[in-house]
Amino acid sequence: MSTTRQLPFELPHNASFDRADLIESDANQLAIEAIDSWPDWPHPVLLIAGPAGSGKTHIAEAFAAMSGGSHARAGDVFEPQPGFVRVIDDVDRTDMAEEEIFAIANAARAGLGHVLLTSRTPAPLLRLRLPDLASRLRAATQIELGAPDDILLHGVLVKLFADRQMDVDPKLLAYILSRMERSIASAEALVARLDRESLASGRRITRAMVASVLEDGEA
């Protein structure tokens, strides 16, 4: 007897990047404490470094929302106003010109505002053409995120399933946690794959389904 499968129709889901949804653990505690202490920073430039999937994006988005800051983009006309706040994502891979990044960091250093940068590479190891920019970033407050631990990944899984309005048994969450790749990006991909599989099969998520998805390597 064949099992009927449906074409999965994925309804849009709203992933929340609010500060209240940040899951705090030893891996990201210092970074969360830093954004929570804004604007009373010891230095107006903060650089948060961490591996892919360590939660830099959520922290940066939460900071932008709570501070009223905006994301800097390549080609933007930057005219610093007192009290400005900018976020520069992935400074190690951005398509912004180094001159654009320097203008923002330098204005913040002059006391006009604050800037948060994220990077996979710590500031001392960034390959930068402009010595002045390298100097500004090395002088910034540096925080490195650790690899996601069990507390963080468990909280992220709960949030990701909740974002999709999916109810998953705590024992199944523990099973997923013990077998998934150890990154937030992997958690996001896995939950999306499980959602599609559940919709296609018309079944709730089970241990067998999780095992199959992980074995397929498509998450």
N, C-alpha and C positions, 0 to 999 in steps of 0.2 A: 504494500500500500504506500503510495507516494505521499509526501508531505507537501501541502500547498503552501507556497511562499508568495507573498505580495511584494510588489514594487514598493520599496520604502519611500514614503513621502515625508521628508523631514520638515517639520514645522520650525520656523525661526524661534530661537531661544535667546533670552537676554542674559548674557554673561555679565555678572556684576563685578566691577572693579572698585567698589566703594571701600573706604577705609575700614568700615565695620566688618567687611568680608575678608580682610586679611587674616590669614591663619598664622599665629605667632609661634615660633619654636626657637630652639637654640641656633638653628641655621640662619635665621633672618632677624633675630631679636635686635641686634645693634642698628640695623637699617630702619626697622620700624620705630625704634626709639628716636632715631635721628629725624625722621619726617614728622614725628609727633612733637618734637621740640622746636620746629619751625615757628616763628622766625628767629628764635634765640639760638642761632647757630654760632659756633666759635669761628667759623669761616664761611663766607657767603657762597662758596662753591663746594658742592658735595658730589663725589663720584662713587657710585655703587657698582662694584665689579662682581661678577659671578658667572659660572658656566651656563651654557644654554639650558633652559628649563628650570632655572633656580628661583624664578619668581620676580625678576627685575621689572618686567613689564607691569605686573600688578602693583608693585610698590610705587613705580613712577606714575601710573595712572591715578592711584589713590592720592599721591602727593599733589598732582595737578588739580584734582577735584577739591581737595581740602584747602589748598592755597589760592585757588583761582588762577593758577598759572596756565600757560599755553605751551604747546609743543613747538619748538623751533624747526623750521623746514628749510631746505636748500632754496636759495633765491629769495627768501623773505627779506623785506626791508626792515632792518632793526633800528628803531629809534628809541633808545632807552628812556623810559620815564621813571622817576623816583618810585621805588617800591615794586619794580617789575619782577616777575617770576617766570622763568623759562625751564622747560624740560628738554634735554637733548638725548634721545634714545640711541643706543648702540653707537656711541661715539667712535668706536673702533671700526665700524663698518658703514657709517653714514655717508651719504652723498653730499653733505654740506662741505663747503670749502673750509679749509683750516682758518682762513681769514674771518669767515663768518662765526665760527666757534670762538675764535679769539676775541672778537668784538663783544660777544655776550659775556664771556668769562672775565674779560678786562673791565667791563662796565660793572659787573657784580663786585669785582675786587676793589673797584673805586668807591663802593658803598652805595650804589644806586639800586641794587636788587639782589636777587638770589637765583642760582641756577643749579639744577640737579642733572647730572649726567649718568647714564648707565653704559656699561661696557663689559664684554667678556674678558677683556685684557686689563689688568691693573695699570694705573697711570704710568708707573716707571717703565713698563714694558711696551707702551704704545709707540708705534713707529710714526713719528710726526716730523713734518718738514720744517715747521716754524719753531725755532728754539724758544721764542717767547710763549707760545701756546704750551709747549712741553713744560716750561717752568711754571705756568699758571696751574696746570693740572696736577703737577707733582706737589704743589703747595696746598692743594685743596684737601679737605677732609676726605680720607679714604676709608671705605668700608667694603669688606669682601664677604659675600654671601657663601655659606657653606653648602655642600650638596644637601638636597632635601632629606630630612630625616623622617622617621615613621610618623611622628606627630603631625608634621607639616603635610605629608602626602595623604594621610588619613583625612585630615581636614579638607584638603583640596578635593579629594574624591567625593566626600559628602557634599561639598559645595557644587561640584560639577554635576552630580546626579540631581541635586535640588534645582539647579538652573534649568534642567530639562524636565523637571517635574516627574522624576523617576524615584520610586521608593525601593531601596535596596536593603536587604537584611544585613545587620551588623556582622554576622558571621561570614556572609559573602564578601563584605568589604574587607574583612581580615584576610580572606582567601586571596582576593585580588591584590592586596597590599604585599602579600608574601611572595607573589610571583611576577609582578609587573617590573618594568624597567624603572630605575630610580630617578625620575625627573618629572617635573610638572608638565612639560610638553608631552611626555609619554602618557601621563594620566589623562590629559585632554584628548589625545588621539584615541586612547583606549575607550573612554566613555562614549565618544562619538561613534566608534565602531560598534560598541554594544547597543547603543541606541538604534542604529541602523538595523542590526541583526534582530533586535527585539521587534521592531516595526515590520520587518520582512517576514518573520516567522509567526507573528501574532502571539508570541509567548513572552512571559516575564523572563527577566534575566536569571539564569541558573548557573550553578557551578560548572555544569557541562558546557554551557554556552561560553562562559569565560575561558575555560580551558581550550575550547575549539578556536576562539578568536586569538588567544595568545599563541597557540600552536601555528595558526596560519601566518603569524608575523605581520598581519596587515594593520595592526594598531600602532 
